[in-house]
Amino acid sequence: MEFLIPSTVALLASLLTFFSGFGLGTLLLPAFALFFPVEQAVAMTAVVHFLNNLFKLALTGRHLDRGVLLRFGVPAVAASLLGAWLLVKLAGAAPAFGWSGFGRSFNVTPVELVVGVLLLAFASVDLVPRWRDASFDPRWMPLGGVLSGFFGGLTGMQGALRSAFLSRAGLDKHAFIGTGVALACLIDFSRLGVYAGSFRAQMHALDYGALASAVLAATLGALLGNRLLHKVTMPGVQRAVAVMLFVVAVGMMSGLL
């Protein structure tokens, strides 16, 4: 089961997140954590996430928008380093609140609460008709990069805010996916450099069979997503982003994620 469940989640999550631009790590981490210690689950999820993004970049990178990549990516990378550094400093900080249920205790940190509210606000945009077709002016891209990178480095969920901005950047579906994947690779690379010290001790104890199985399954999910891309419209992508933003926001604000 330590092979089957994470691999199945990796395949389905990779397919779904091919269009939404985020969520693979969010969905895969709990699947790994069912069978491995949390530290190993985090390390395995990080490896699958990074390798899957590299593969998606090979599939879609030719469609990326270089202007958006620079305006969004440079501030994002810088802010992700600051967020990752702050994460190390805030380790062990007291939660904002907690609750118990299903035989478990759930805690919500102040950072998770703030990010959850932000994501819920972005998800709600699709519910207001006059905002549904709105797009961000290019001058707001650096702000989007700072928010995405900083909270990505701080919480590990860098894709949600990135997709919220890029889905409103006036890009077509190919440029949205290609640019988002390129940005994900940049931010993953920068924050993993900060996390490397924490992961080093775990890399020797990983179950490489389960890891390889999940990597292959996620790769297959990306291939399927690429094959289905011609059937998807940009409004469909925006709806997928809104649904995923809502799910992640509720999960973070409740302590379930």
N, C-alpha and C positions, 0 to 999 in steps of 0.2 A: 504493500500500500504506500510505502514511502516513495515508490517510483510512480505509481499510477496517479494518485491524487495531485501531487504537485505538477506532474507533466500535463494532466488534463486541464488543470487551471491555467498553466502556462500557455497552452495552445489556444484556449478560448479567450483568455485575457489579451494575448498578443493580437488575435484577430480583431477583437473589439477595440483595443486601444490603437490599432493601426489608423482608425478613423478619428477617434476622439483625441489622440495625441498624448494621453496620460492614463495611468491606472494599472499598468502591469505590475509595478512594485507593490502597490496598495493591495492588490488581489492575491499576489503570489506569496507575500510574506506570511500571512496567516496559514497558508497551505504548508509551507515549509516548517512553520512553528509547531504544527501538529506532531511532527516526528523528530524534530531536532531542537537542541537548546536555542534560545532566542538569539544568542550571539552568532551561532552558526547559521541560523535562518537569515539573519540580516546580511551576513557575508555572502551566502549563496544567492539571495535575492539581488544583491548589488551586482554580482557577476553576470547573472542571467540578464538583468536590465541593461547593463552596459553593452554586452555582446549582441543583444537583440537590437539595440539602437544602432550599433555599427552596421549590422546586416540591413536594417531598414534604410540606412543612409546609402548603402550601395544600390538599393532598389529605387530610391526616390530622390537622391541628392541632386540629380541633374535638373530638377525642377525648382530648387530653392531660390528664393528672392534674396540676392546679395545685399541689397539696400536694407531690407528689414533685418537680415542676419547681423549686419554691422550695428545698426541703430539699437537693436534689441539685445544682441549677443554680448557686446563689449560691456555694457553696464551689468548684464546678468551674471557674467563670469566674475566680475569684480565683487558684486554684491553676494554671490554664492560663497565666496571665500570668507567674507565677513560673517555671513550666517552660520557657516560651518564652524568658524572659530568661536562664535557666541554659543553654539550648541555645546561645545566642550566646556565652556565656562558655566553654563546653566545646568549641567548634568546634576540631577538630584534636586532640582528646584521643586518647591512645594506646589501641588496641583491647585488649580482655582476652585475646583469642587470635585466630589466623587459620589458614586452611588453603587449599590449592590443589587445583583439580580442574576438569575440562572446559575446560582452557585458560585458566582465570581464577583470581583470588585472592579469597578471601572473608574479611572481618574482622568480628568481633563486639565491639561496645563493651560496657563494664560495664553501661550503662543498658539496652541491648538484652537482655543476659543476665538482668538482674533482672526486666524486664517479661515476658520469655519464660517465666520460671519462674512468675510470678504467673498468667499466662494459662493455662499448663499445669495449674496447681492448680485454677483455676475450671473448665476443660474436664473435669477428672477427676471433678468432682462428679457428673456424670450417670452415671458408671460405678459409683457406690456406691448401691445401691437405697434405703437409708434416708435418703440425702441428696438423692435425685433430686427429691422433692417438697417439699424444704425451701424456706423463703422467709426473706428478711432482715426483721428487725424495722425499722419506720420509723426508729428512732433511729440505725440504721447508714447511712442515706442520705447524711448529710453526709460520712462517711468515704469512701463510694463516690464522691462528687463530688470530693473532694480527690484521691483516687488517679487517677480518670479524667482530671480536668483537668490535674493536674501532669504525668503521664506523656504525656498527649496533647500538651501544649505542648512537652514535651521531645523526643518522638519523632515527633509527627504522627499517631500511631495512637490517637486519643482514644476511638474508638468501641468497641474491644474490651472494655475494663474497664467502660465505661458499660453495655453490653449484658449483661455478666456479672452486674452488680448488678440492673439493671432486670428481667431475665428472672426474678429471684427476689424481686421486690418485691410479688408478689400482684396484679399488674395483669392485665387481660384483654388479648387480642392487639391490640385497637384502641388501648387506652391505652398499651400497651408501645411500639407503633410511633409513635404521635403524640407521646408524651412524649420518646422517644429522638430523634426528628427535631428537636423544638424545642430540646432540649439541644445537639444537634449544631450547630444554627445559632448558638446563643449562643457556644459554645466556638470555632467556626470564626471568628466575627466578632472575638472577642477576640484569638485568637492571630494571625490574619492582620494585625491592626493592628501587632503586634510584628514580623512578617515583612516588612511592606510595604516597608521600606527595602531589603531584599535583593531583592525582586521587581521594584522600580521599573525597574531597568535592563533586565530581561528583557521587560517588557510591550511594548516597542517592537519587539522582534525576533520575536514569536510568529507562528506560522502560524495566522492567524485562521480560515482555511478548515477546517483540521483541528480546531481548537478548537470551531468552531460545529457541525461534524459530530458530534463526541463529545458535546457538550451536548445536541443533539437526540436522539442515540441513547440517552443516559442518561435523558432525559425519557420516551422511549418505554418504556424498561425499567421506570420507576416507574409509568407508566400500566398496564402489564401486571401488575405486582405488585399494584396496587390492585384490579384486576379479579379477580385470583385470591385475594384476601384472604379471601373468604367460604368458601373451600375449605380453609383452613389452620386447625389447632387450636393452642392455646397450647403443649401438649407438643411439637407439631411445630416451633413457633418455637424452643422451648428446645433441641431437638435440633440445629436449624440453627445456633444460637448456639454450642453445644458443638463441633460439627464445625469451624466457622470459627475458634473460639478455638484449637483444637488445631493447625490448619493454620498460623495466624499465629504461634503460640508456637514451633512447630518451625522455621518460616522465620526468626524473629528469633534464636533460639538457635544456628542454624547459619550465620547470616550471609547466607542467601539472600534475605532481605527487608531 
